[in-house]
Amino acid sequence: MTTTARRPRRTVRTRRNTELALVLAAVLTAVLGYAEVGLNIDGTVPADAGEYGAALGVLALLAHAAVRWKAPYADPLPLPIGVLLNGIGLVVIYRLDRSTPGDAAPTQLLWSTLGVGLFILVLFLLRDHKRLQRYAYIGALAALVLLVLPIFFPPVYGSRIWITLGPLSFQPGEFAKILLAVFFAAYLAVHRDALALTGRRVWRFQLPRGRVLAPVLVIWAAFVGVLVLETDLGTSLLFFGLFVVMLYVATARTGWIAIGLFLAGIAAVGVGLLSPHVHSRVNDWLDPLGSIAAGRGANQIAQSLFAFAWGGELGAGLGNGHSALIGFAAKSDFILATIGEELGLTGLVALFLLYALLVSRGFRTGIALRDPFGRLLAIGLAAIVGLQVFVVAGGVLDLIPLTGMTLPFVAQGGSSVVTNWIIVALLVRMSDIARRPAPGEV
């Protein structure tokens, strides 16, 4: 009589208690920052610091409860990172309200509440990310409609990217990027073998058959064409980068990166020559101190560079900077300059590490998923965050021309913060599926 050794069961930890501890630490960090603003400006802790902490804490705990109930095996890091980034954004916007026109922090908190609400709704309604694959083409059409709508509204700061309805305004391109990622993931998951293995070889590159690549190129060209008409260079660059990244992931061919960079360069030169709005930004990028030499004073890029220099390694402290000098975009993309001035190089590095950690966890989720659609979607959503941070930081640091996009979770913008909470919800759902134990495991 022979006996068969039983395979030991692998214990899968849910890590929900770890997530709870990190969420509470994120809320505490944001509250301490809020208190520091009041101490540095008024010499006392703000009277509503407790209310602010309670509001952020309730939102964070509700989101954690939803993850604990509906996605118990999810990655424990995306939610705390989202809470911390959102909390940092609320603190810095409140600080900017003290020295610039407007009262944006309460509105941003309301948008954050909506974003967390949609985060919870996604976890409750979306049991399996593969259901999104059925609606890929409908989503692409809806995204194109969302991008076309701002053309019929007046431009804001030279770009037609906003829809304004009375006192409310939102940027539909923020929602379109999720729908476009779903479409790219669905299409490339089906045709990845044809794209990688068939086609004609031109020099060192093997190009896929036209009938395979044509649909995705047509969709991409339509999106970029609309964005060029709207003078939205930042979103155009984001969509192009997303297309190249997902195409590379689907085919594993580095040649697509070279081709993508070449086409992006041609498009950037063309738009820079044809659009006066973009041309002026290119001139500011090439000579950020030129306005000073011309006697017009420091422009936004120059003020941003001065802010980074003044911040040094440790910063001047929250509330001790000169954010009002930056101008009208201090609470959007140039909010990074305030962080650099008041939290210094240390604060900037910490912020970028949070973004890098969020993106890396998204990539890790994609690698762990077995279905091609989920793998491409997780990597695409994480790439959206990474590309947007690069575009914003590159513009504010004068590494690339300024594009006018919002820093994820941190900058003022309801559309942006809601969209990023949806992205985190999708990554949490997919990580739960990737980490879920197989039958027989506990």
C-alpha positions in Angstrom: 0.0 0.0 0.0 1.4 3.3 -1.1 0.7 6.7 0.3 0.8 9.9 -1.6 2.2 12.9 0.2 -0.2 15.8 0.4 0.8 19.1 -1.0 1.1 21.6 1.8 -1.5 24.4 1.6 -0.2 27.9 1.0 -1.4 30.5 3.4 -2.4 33.7 1.6 -2.5 36.7 3.9 -5.1 39.4 3.1 -2.9 42.3 4.5 -6.0 44.3 5.4 -4.7 45.2 8.9 -1.5 46.5 7.2 -3.7 48.6 4.9 -5.7 50.0 7.8 -2.5 51.0 9.7 -1.1 52.7 6.6 -4.5 54.5 5.9 -4.5 55.9 9.5 -0.9 57.0 9.1 -1.8 58.8 5.9 -4.7 60.6 7.5 -2.5 61.6 10.5 0.2 62.9 8.1 -2.3 65.1 6.3 -3.7 66.5 9.5 -0.3 67.4 10.8 0.4 69.2 7.6 -2.8 71.1 7.9 -1.9 72.1 11.4 1.6 73.2 10.3 0.0 75.6 7.7 -1.9 77.3 10.5 1.0 77.5 12.9 3.3 79.0 10.3 0.8 81.6 9.0 -1.3 82.4 12.1 0.7 81.1 14.9 -2.0 78.7 15.9 -3.6 75.4 14.8 -6.6 76.1 12.5 -9.9 75.9 14.3 -11.3 73.5 11.7 -8.3 71.1 11.8 -10.4 68.5 13.7 -13.2 68.7 11.2 -10.8 68.4 8.3 -9.1 65.3 9.9 -12.5 63.8 10.7 -13.8 64.2 7.1 -10.6 62.8 5.6 -10.6 60.0 8.1 -14.2 59.0 7.5 -13.6 58.9 3.7 -10.5 56.8 4.2 -12.1 54.3 6.6 -15.2 53.9 4.3 -12.9 53.1 1.4 -10.9 50.7 3.5 -14.1 49.0 4.7 -15.2 48.6 1.1 -11.8 46.9 0.2 -12.0 44.7 3.3 -15.5 43.5 2.3 -15.4 43.4 -1.5 -11.7 42.9 -2.3 -10.1 41.2 0.7 -7.0 40.0 -1.1 -6.2 43.3 -2.8 -2.8 44.9 -2.7 -2.6 46.8 0.6 -0.7 49.8 -0.8 -2.7 51.6 -3.5 -5.5 52.8 -1.2 -3.1 54.3 1.5 -1.1 56.0 -1.3 -4.2 57.5 -2.8 -5.3 58.7 0.7 -1.9 60.3 1.4 -1.6 62.0 -2.0 -5.2 63.3 -1.8 -4.5 64.5 1.7 -1.3 66.3 0.7 -3.2 68.0 -2.1 -5.9 69.2 0.2 -3.3 70.6 2.6 -1.3 72.5 -0.1 -4.5 73.8 -1.7 -5.7 75.1 1.7 -2.2 76.7 2.1 -2.6 78.4 -1.4 -6.1 79.6 -0.5 -4.4 81.7 2.3 -2.3 83.7 -0.2 -4.1 83.5 -3.6 -7.7 84.4 -4.7 -10.4 81.8 -4.2 -11.4 79.2 -1.7 -10.7 76.0 -3.5 -10.0 73.6 -0.6 -13.6 73.0 0.5 -14.6 72.3 -3.2 -11.7 70.0 -3.6 -12.8 68.1 -0.5 -16.2 67.7 -2.0 -14.7 66.3 -5.2 -12.6 64.0 -3.2 -15.7 62.7 -1.5 -17.3 62.0 -4.9 -14.1 60.3 -5.9 -14.1 58.0 -2.9 -17.8 57.3 -3.4 -17.0 56.2 -7.0 -14.1 54.1 -5.7 -16.5 52.3 -3.4 -19.1 52.0 -6.2 -16.6 50.4 -8.6 -15.7 47.8 -6.0 -19.3 46.9 -5.4 -20.5 46.8 -9.0 -17.4 45.4 -10.8 -16.8 41.9 -9.6 -14.5 41.0 -12.5 -12.5 43.4 -14.7 -13.0 41.2 -17.7 -16.5 42.5 -18.0 -15.1 45.8 -19.2 -13.7 44.1 -22.3 -17.3 43.7 -23.7 -17.8 47.4 -23.8 -14.4 48.4 -25.3 -15.6 49.9 -28.6 -18.6 51.6 -27.0 -16.2 53.1 -24.4 -13.9 54.3 -27.2 -16.8 56.0 -28.9 -18.0 57.6 -25.6 -14.5 58.8 -25.0 -14.3 60.5 -28.4 -17.6 62.2 -27.7 -16.3 63.5 -24.4 -13.3 64.9 -26.1 -15.3 66.6 -28.8 -17.7 68.4 -26.5 -15.3 71.1 -25.2 -14.8 72.4 -28.8 -18.2 74.0 -28.4 -17.3 75.9 -25.3 -15.1 79.0 -24.9 -11.3 78.4 -24.4 -9.8 78.7 -21.0 -6.2 79.9 -20.9 -5.8 79.1 -24.6 -7.1 75.6 -24.5 -10.6 74.2 -25.2 -10.6 71.3 -22.7 -13.3 72.5 -20.2 -17.1 72.2 -20.2 -18.6 75.0 -18.2 -22.2 74.8 -17.0 -22.9 77.7 -14.7 -20.7 77.6 -11.7 -19.6 74.1 -12.4 -16.8 73.0 -14.8 -15.1 69.8 -15.6 -12.5 68.3 -17.9 -14.0 65.4 -19.9 -10.6 64.3 -21.2 -9.8 63.0 -17.7 -12.6 60.4 -18.0 -11.7 59.7 -21.6 -8.3 58.4 -20.7 -9.7 55.4 -18.7 -12.1 54.5 -21.6 -9.2 54.7 -24.1 -7.1 52.4 -21.9 -9.9 49.9 -21.8 -10.2 50.0 -25.6 -6.4 49.6 -26.2 -6.3 46.7 -23.7 -9.2 44.9 -25.3 -8.0 45.3 -28.9 -4.4 44.5 -28.2 -5.3 41.5 -26.1 -7.1 39.9 -29.1 -4.6 40.9 -31.8 -1.3 40.8 -29.9 0.0 37.7 -31.8 -0.8 39.3 -35.2 0.9 42.5 -34.2 4.0 40.7 -32.9 4.5 37.8 -35.3 3.1 38.8 -38.7 3.8 41.6 -41.1 6.5 43.1 -43.3 10.1 43.7 -42.2 11.4 47.1 -42.9 15.1 47.5 -42.0 15.3 46.3 -38.4 11.6 46.7 -37.7 8.9 44.2 -38.4 5.7 46.2 -39.1 2.3 44.4 -38.6 -0.3 44.1 -41.3 -2.2 47.2 -42.0 -5.6 45.6 -41.5 -4.6 44.6 -38.0 -3.0 47.9 -36.9 -5.4 50.2 -38.8 -8.4 50.2 -36.3 -6.3 51.1 -33.3 -4.4 53.7 -35.4 -7.6 55.3 -36.6 -8.9 55.6 -33.1 -5.6 57.0 -31.8 -5.4 59.5 -34.7 -9.0 60.7 -34.1 -8.2 61.3 -30.5 -5.0 63.1 -31.1 -6.6 65.2 -33.9 -9.4 66.4 -31.6 -6.9 67.2 -28.9 -4.8 69.2 -31.3 -7.8 71.2 -32.4 -8.4 71.9 -28.7 -4.8 72.9 -28.2 -4.5 70.3 -25.4 -0.8 69.3 -25.9 -0.6 67.6 -22.5 -3.4 65.1 -23.0 -2.3 64.5 -26.6 1.2 63.6 -25.3 -0.4 61.4 -22.6 -2.6 59.5 -25.1 0.3 59.0 -27.4 2.5 57.7 -24.6 -0.2 55.3 -23.4 -0.6 54.0 -27.0 3.1 53.3 -27.3 3.5 51.7 -23.8 0.6 49.4 -24.3 1.7 48.4 -27.8 5.1 47.6 -26.5 3.7 45.5 -23.6 1.4 43.6 -26.0 4.2 42.9 -28.6 7.4 43.0 -26.5 9.1 44.8 -29.4 11.3 47.7 -28.5 11.1 49.1 -32.0 7.7 50.5 -31.2 9.2 52.8 -28.6 11.6 54.2 -31.2 8.9 54.6 -33.7 6.6 56.2 -31.1 9.3 58.7 -30.0 10.0 59.6 -33.7 6.3 60.2 -34.5 5.8 62.1 -31.2 8.8 64.4 -32.2 7.3 65.1 -35.6 3.9 65.9 -34.1 5.4 68.1 -31.4 7.4 70.1 -33.9 4.3 70.5 -36.2 2.0 71.7 -33.4 4.7 74.0 -32.0 5.0 75.7 -35.4 1.3 75.9 -36.2 -0.2 76.8 -32.8 0.8 80.3 -31.4 -0.3 79.1 -27.9 2.0 76.1 -28.0 4.8 78.1 -29.7 4.9 80.6 -26.8 5.2 77.7 -24.4 8.1 76.3 -26.4 9.8 79.7 -26.3 9.4 79.8 -22.5 10.9 76.3 -22.3 13.9 77.2 -24.4 14.5 80.5 -22.5 12.7 80.5 -19.2 14.5 83.7 -18.1 13.9 85.5 -21.4 11.0 87.5 -20.1 13.2 89.0 -17.3 15.8 90.0 -19.9 13.1 91.6 -22.0 11.9 93.7 -19.1 8.6 91.9 -18.6 9.4 90.4 -15.3 9.6 86.7 -14.4 7.1 84.4 -16.1 5.6 81.3 -14.5 8.4 79.0 -15.4 11.0 81.4 -14.0 9.0 81.9 -10.8 8.8 78.1 -10.5 12.5 77.6 -10.9 13.1 80.3 -8.3 10.7 78.5 -5.9 12.6 75.2 -6.3 15.9 77.0 -5.6 14.5 78.8 -2.6 13.2 75.6 -1.1 16.6 74.0 -1.0 16.9 70.5 0.6 14.3 70.8 3.5 12.1 73.6 2.3 10.9 76.8 4.0 8.0 75.1 5.8 4.3 74.9 4.8 2.9 78.5 4.7 6.3 80.2 4.5 6.7 80.3 0.8 5.8 82.9 -1.9 3.3 81.0 -3.9 1.3 84.1 -4.9 4.1 85.1 -7.3 3.5 82.1 -9.6 0.2 83.4 -10.9 -3.1 81.9 -12.0 -2.0 78.2 -12.2 -0.5 78.0 -8.7 -3.2 75.4 -7.6 -3.0 73.3 -10.7 0.2 72.1 -12.4 2.4 74.7 -10.6 1.3 73.3 -7.2 4.5 71.3 -7.6 6.5 74.5 -7.3 4.8 75.3 -3.9 5.7 71.8 -2.7 9.3 72.2 -3.8 9.6 75.6 -2.1 7.9 74.7 1.2 8.9 71.0 1.6 12.2 71.2 -0.3 14.0 68.5 -2.3 13.2 66.0 0.5 9.4 66.6 0.0 9.6 66.4 -3.7 11.5 63.1 -3.6 9.0 61.7 -1.1 6.1 62.8 -3.4 7.7 61.2 -6.5 8.5 58.0 -4.6 4.8 57.7 -3.7 3.9 58.0 -7.3 6.6 55.5 -8.3 5.3 53.1 -5.7 1.7 53.4 -7.0 2.8 52.9 -10.6 5.0 49.9 -9.7 2.2 48.2 -7.8 0.0 48.6 -10.8 2.7 47.0 -13.0 3.1 44.2 -10.5 -0.6 43.6 -10.6 -0.5 43.4 -14.3 2.3 40.9 -14.3 0.5 38.8 -11.7 -2.8 38.6 -13.8 -3.1 35.7 -16.2 -5.6 37.1 -18.7 -4.0 39.3 -21.4 -6.8 42.0 -21.1 -6.3 42.4 -17.4 -2.5 42.5 -17.8 -2.6 45.2 -20.4 -5.3 47.2 -18.6 -3.5 47.2 -15.2 -0.2 48.3 -16.8 -2.0 50.9 -18.9 -3.8 52.5 -16.0 -0.6 52.6 -14.0 1.2 54.1 -17.0 -1.4 56.9 -17.2 -0.5 58.0 -13.7 3.2 57.7 -14.4 3.0 59.6 -17.7 0.9 62.3 -16.2 3.3 62.9 -13.4 6.2 63.0 -15.9 4.4 65.5 -18.1 3.5 67.8 -15.3 6.8 67.6 -13.4 8.8 67.9 -16.7 6.9 71.1 -17.6 7.2 72.8 -14.2 10.9 71.9 -13.9 11.5 73.2 -17.4 12.6 69.8 -18.8 9.9 69.8 -21.4 7.4 72.5 -22.6 4.6 73.3 -20.2 1.4 71.4 -21.0 -1.1 72.5 -18.4 -2.1 69.1 -17.0 -3.0 68.5 -13.4 -0.8 66.6 -10.9 -2.7 63.4 -10.0 -4.6 63.6 -6.7 -2.6 66.7 -5.6 -3.6 69.5 -7.9 -6.9 71.4 -7.9 -9.4 69.8 -10.3 -12.5 67.8 -9.6 -12.3 65.8 -12.8 -8.8 64.7 -12.1 -9.2 63.6 -8.5 -12.4 61.6 -9.4 -10.7 59.9 -12.3 -7.6 59.0 -10.3 -9.8 57.4 -7.6 -11.5 55.3 -10.3 -8.1 54.2 -11.5 -7.1 53.2 -8.0 -10.4 51.3 -7.6 -9.7 49.3 -10.8 -6.2 48.5 -9.7 -7.5 47.4 -6.3 -10.1 45.1 -8.0 -7.6 43.6 -10.4 -5.0 43.1 -7.6 -7.7 41.3 -5.6 -8.2 38.9 -8.5 -4.5 38.4 -9.0 -3.8 37.7 -5.3 -6.9 35.6 -4.6 -6.0 32.1 -3.5 -6.8 29.2 -5.7 -9.3 26.6 -4.5 -7.8 24.5 -1.7 -5.6 27.4 -0.5 -6.4 29.6 2.5 
